[in-house]
């Protein structure tokens, strides 16, 4: 790595052409720019390139090579492992690149790599259109999509990556590449699940569908003592779920900060309101909820409903894996583990896979997890640094307790920094070797390695 003086000279030489901002630690905006969503991540880049366009991204890559700096790429900054920011290197920050264009006639949308789901949903819902997006609206579209894209519409329309039509990628050699089914199809296959391993994705084009603006959805919660019955009901109900519906189950704490434990379901139905009311009626009729906010809701509101539960700056540590099945023993283990949760911001979450997301071939995209079932996620969050270690220990203990019920597959978007390389291989399963071949073609030096890294073949 070059000296600070060399970095400053290189920045000065580029400043006249760079449309965005090049931030060093002595710049006033630097502190805010280096922070990502997870407050546990505290890294200090030597330089932050806040790009305003594709040419800025190309110049940032060239500058990193000239200075011998490691590179990270920030889209929305939500990745829990904090790989968007690099210690002592160059962070390519796309947060200023949020342009979105909706083509109503062709039912498509193209958005830049720094756009969030809040912005994309807002633009597409003007026309009653949507695509599968995340369940927290401040999440960036690029990171979520390139690693998979779980969302409320995936039963009907597949994962976010299943709806990609094309991407624009700046590769490690500074070349601007287009990728689609017709152009660079190997690269297009790889980015649909392979994350940021192949370059900086500067824009994404999605297929859109008629959804909303009003759908059926919301949250329904029960006393924690009813958790076992609720999770068994959830297992039965989701076994024959309509494509238009999506239901997640969670053991969670009340949002008032009291620490009261709850068992809850969050549901959605993207069809006509009458159909949604009928399809979700069994949930409303089950048990004696302490809160029932399940009913007609704007699609944009459903997608932002959980935002407050994931505040920027909270100290996060997560672990996840797919479950082989949601057995009674798995349910009992979840409940026992949640009783030991040390933070009122902790939760256990089940995300159901069914419908269109499971009707794609395992090798059709780089994302291989196409079986019906559940993704199990252990979430620890706290605003109190004094208990952060306890929270991390609880996540690990819970994950270990659930290992007897866990399937081999892993969801790459939830892998954290303590994961070994074999976890990445598990995330891609039978597609890992092909991904390594394509990585070798487009990034043989592993220039883009601060990600869920796919190693090139040596």
Buried (B, 14 or more C-beta within 10 A) or exposed (E): EBEEEBBBEBBEEBEEEBEBBBBBBEEEEBEEBBBBBBBBBEBBBBBBBBBBBBBBBBBBBEBBBEBEBBBBBBBBBBBBBBBBBBEEBBBBBBBBBBBBEBEEEEBBBBBBBBBBBBBBBBBBBEBBBBBBBBBBBBBBBBBBBBBBBBBBBBBBBBBBBBBBBBBBBBBBBBEBBBBBEEEBEEBBBBBBBBBBBBBBBBBBBBBBBEBBBBBBBBBBBBBBEBBBBBBEBBBEBBEEBBBBBBBBBBBBBBBEEEEBBBBBBBBBBBBEBEBBBBBBEEBBEBBEBBBBEBBEBBBBBBBBBBBEBBBEEBBBBBBBBBBBEBEEEBBEBBBEBBEEBBBBBBBBBBBBBBBBBBEBEEEEBBBBBBBEBBBBBBBBBBBBEEBBEBBBEBBBEBBEBBEEBBBEBBBBBBBBEEBEEEBBBBBBBEBBEBBBBBBBBBBEEBBBBBBBBBBBEE
